[in-house]
């Protein structure tokens, strides 16, 4: 019977220690900024990604203009008659 009783106290002590550890980790998380820093990093990366996307689109447009000749307003038949 005493073995059962001591096992119960050990379980209660383990529960108390885990609750104290959980409380300490929550306080540390809040002190470190909570998730604000992560949100700020995501916003910064989204801005940088948008800039890179625009630069890539501009570069591709320049390459397309260099490779393709300018289109003329008059239509040229695909096969000319002889």
Kinemage of the C-alpha trace (Angstrom):
@kinemage 1
@onewidth
@group {chain A} dominant
@subgroup {mainchain}
@vectorlist {calphas} color= white
{ca unk a 1} P 0.000 0.000 0.000
{ca unk a 2} L 2.814 2.449 0.731
{ca unk a 3} L 4.255 1.821 -2.756
{ca unk a 4} L 0.956 2.923 -4.286
{ca unk a 5} L 0.876 6.001 -2.091
{ca unk a 6} L 4.433 7.069 -2.940
{ca unk a 7} L 3.749 6.530 -6.650
{ca unk a 8} L 0.824 8.943 -6.420
{ca unk a 9} L 2.993 11.626 -4.794
{ca unk a 10} L 5.675 11.185 -7.455
{ca unk a 11} L 3.028 11.637 -10.164
{ca unk a 12} L 1.702 14.793 -8.460
{ca unk a 13} L 5.240 16.145 -8.118
{ca unk a 14} L 5.966 15.416 -11.808
{ca unk a 15} L 2.732 17.212 -12.776
{ca unk a 16} L 3.652 20.267 -10.697
{ca unk a 17} L 7.154 20.406 -12.186
{ca unk a 18} L 5.761 20.138 -15.723
{ca unk a 19} L 3.240 22.934 -15.053
{ca unk a 20} L 6.008 25.168 -13.706
{ca unk a 21} L 8.116 24.395 -16.790
{ca unk a 22} L 5.159 25.193 -19.054
{ca unk a 23} L 4.575 28.518 -17.307
{ca unk a 24} L 8.261 29.400 -17.574
{ca unk a 25} L 8.318 28.586 -21.287
{ca unk a 26} L 5.210 30.731 -21.928
{ca unk a 27} L 6.820 33.667 -20.120
{ca unk a 28} L 10.045 33.230 -22.100
{ca unk a 29} L 8.086 33.083 -25.375
{ca unk a 30} L 6.274 36.326 -24.574
{ca unk a 31} L 9.505 38.007 -23.491
{ca unk a 32} L 11.203 37.017 -26.743
{ca unk a 33} L 8.526 38.721 -28.807
{ca unk a 34} L 5.906 36.077 -29.144
{ca unk a 35} L 5.536 35.707 -32.906
{ca unk a 36} L 5.844 39.345 -33.861
{ca unk a 37} L 9.400 38.852 -35.019
{ca unk a 38} L 8.348 35.947 -37.220
{ca unk a 39} L 5.505 37.968 -38.759
{ca unk a 40} L 7.888 40.852 -39.445
{ca unk a 41} L 10.351 38.493 -41.151
{ca unk a 42} L 7.583 37.039 -43.322
{ca unk a 43} L 6.470 40.528 -44.387
{ca unk a 44} L 10.057 41.502 -45.205
{ca unk a 45} L 10.529 38.361 -47.278
{ca unk a 46} L 7.235 38.955 -49.109
{ca unk a 47} L 8.385 42.455 -50.045
{ca unk a 48} L 11.713 41.148 -51.297
{ca unk a 49} L 9.962 38.395 -53.251
{ca unk a 50} L 7.669 40.942 -54.927
{ca unk a 51} L 10.696 43.038 -55.918
{ca unk a 52} L 12.445 40.010 -57.412
{ca unk a 53} L 9.248 39.031 -59.252
{ca unk a 54} L 8.968 42.485 -60.837
{ca unk a 55} L 12.650 42.516 -61.823
{ca unk a 56} L 12.295 39.059 -63.380
{ca unk a 57} L 9.236 40.150 -65.359
{ca unk a 58} L 11.082 43.242 -66.621
{ca unk a 59} L 14.122 41.187 -67.618
{ca unk a 60} L 11.980 38.654 -69.475
{ca unk a 61} L 10.195 41.473 -71.310
{ca unk a 62} L 13.560 42.929 -72.397
{ca unk a 63} L 14.758 39.524 -73.578
{ca unk a 64} L 11.547 39.026 -75.529
{ca unk a 65} L 11.956 42.414 -77.247
{ca unk a 66} L 15.560 41.547 -78.127
{ca unk a 67} L 14.721 38.127 -79.549
{ca unk a 68} L 11.498 38.920 -81.401
{ca unk a 69} L 11.547 41.469 -84.189
{ca unk a 70} L 9.054 44.306 -83.822
{ca unk a 71} L 5.712 43.487 -85.402
{ca unk a 72} L 4.664 45.574 -88.374
{ca unk a 73} L 1.180 47.001 -88.654
{ca unk a 74} L 0.637 45.566 -92.144
{ca unk a 75} L -0.049 41.885 -92.467
{ca unk a 76} L 2.314 39.755 -94.480
{ca unk a 77} L 0.813 36.626 -96.031
{ca unk a 78} L 2.333 33.390 -94.825
{ca unk a 79} L 2.929 32.129 -98.368
{ca unk a 80} L 3.408 34.519 -101.239
{ca unk a 81} L 1.876 33.679 -104.628
{ca unk a 82} L 4.267 33.351 -107.561
